[in-house]
Amino acid sequence: MANYSDIIGHEDIVKHFKNSIELGKVSHAYIFNGEKSSGKRTLASVVAKSLQCEEGGPDPCGKCRSCLQTESGNQPDIIWVNHEKPNIISVDEVREQIVNDVDLKPYSSRYKIYIVPDAQLMNPQAQNALLKTLEEPPEYAIILLLANGIGKFLPTVLSRCIILNFKPVEPLHVVEYLTTNLEVDQRKARFCADFAQGNLGKAIRLAISPEYNELLEDSVRILRRIQDMDMEDVIAAVKNLGKYKLDVTDYMDIMTMWFRDILMVKISNSPNKLLFKDDYSVLKKQASMMSYEGVEEVIRALNKVKVRLEANVNFDIAMELLLLTIKENMK
Ligand SMILES: [Zn+2]
């Protein structure tokens, strides 16, 4: 299990907690705000481990009873809040797992730490239930809300939390991590780092997951010949993409990077800064078929579809409309 030294990037957040622990000034509520797979869970578990370490130093010792319990996932005073439905954390779940539990003193540690992954899924009722705890927390309670965006939080909740934003990790650090820890070759590591744009989890997935690589190749294969596809081809292509049971936003990311490259070709007419360097000739051809406005419209459409898919709109329909928007702007 990780320690602070294993955290890549996020130096300011690590420093914040190390200082707080040393000064004994830990707050009761934090929001870890960062996109999916940016490392929120890993960092939250290290923070919890260090707060509960019996040695009390800023770094977890890794040897005391609490550290060993944390490493085996059995620390009774570190509570990961879970939820049944995929897209909502209900008021009952917040009441059962936090509000009604928090008054019971810690079992064996200094603190009682609640970690809430996907906290942006708490509906307003759930947030209001939590508010009582945030307003009058017992001395020992610490709540870590992990979220990909703070737009869904009530202002009253936000005002009670310290918000820590996860910034992108330097591409060089990502490359270094992939080449040394996962033995990925330089060229691939660089592609993964550029593609992930500072999201280490995403870079790792691309580097090691065969399915993710297949998705990438299939998506690029469609993008290469999209101008020649008719409606039937489009529908068949979408059906094919649907076989990957990956996160829907992955398709959008790949397409967005492709059209960013087209925009780059239009601006600079050089392959140097492209992600899909190997496809320079195709990108150049497509760039000549599109206006600046057209490329921008496609990138806007991609963002819109991403939001819609996150709200569980039918995948096939969203993708077909998107591919048609792309075709319309490529003539
Ligand atoms: Zn320890």
Residues whose N, C-alpha, C, O or C-beta is under 5 A from the ligand:
A	BS01	ZN	C53 E54 E55 P60 C61 G62 K63 C64 C67
